[in-house]
Amino acid sequence: MEKISGHKAFSIHALPDGLIFPYLIEKIEEENQYRIGYKMVSFSTGKISNVTKSIFMLTKFGSEYASFIGKIKNYLTCFSILMENGQTFVVEKDGTSTLFSGADEIWSGKLLYKNTAPGGIAAASGSLWVSYPEHNVLVRYNLKTLREELRIGGNHSPFVQTEGIFPAGSKLFVCNTGSNSIWKVDTTNYITELYYKFDEPVYDYKFINKYEIVSLESGIYLL
């Protein structure tokens, strides 16, 4: 593994030739405030540069973010999916979920499993996959109706505190913070296999161009 950054990222987001991530600069205890920074990594040049909050927001939420961002509870910790029709689907850490088309709320509701909130989300082939770390499960929802269709995992599954999910074709790569591992799930037959094992918690995984990127407790790495 090659370390890209020693910063612990809130999330990592793909760019055409790299990635962008927000990180904590410092917490100001007496004011209960946080200073947040944003960095961009270029694969072609290997350069890491500071970027503005607006560039990060555009990457995470799409070009219409300014029209609805005031309706989001926490832009750093929420999950977002940029839909093919230009809409943006946002899931807060407490499970509150909203589909935005510009400033309009097309759908809103809660994505909970046994009253617990998601640890990660991913969209693939008309389905929305959501991980629930407290119960070690993945739940598949219909992306149009947002109705539950399928569950994988549970008490006897390989998942342990599931968080980030990355879809690639018929495969899902699932980060397990509780077992410091990434598991690969074949959604055609639901066979699971160990993909990577680490010495520390793993929060997120992305395959960008030919590069595999992982977000660990100690920073961001190129696999």
NORWOVEN-V846432 format. One line per field, one symbol per residue. phi: phi as a letter, one per 20 degrees, with the letter a starting at -180 (. if undefined). A space follows every 10 residues. Layout:
phi: ???
This chain:
phi: .dfebefeef accfdgcrbc bebeeadegf dlccdddccc ddffdmedcf cegfffffff dnfegffcff eefbfeefdb ceefenfcdd cffenfcbdd cmeeefbbrc dcclmdefda bbdblmcddc ecffclcdcd dffeelefda ccopfdefec lfcfccebme dcddedffcl bddddefecm fdbfdbcceb gddbbcdcld dddcddgeqd cee
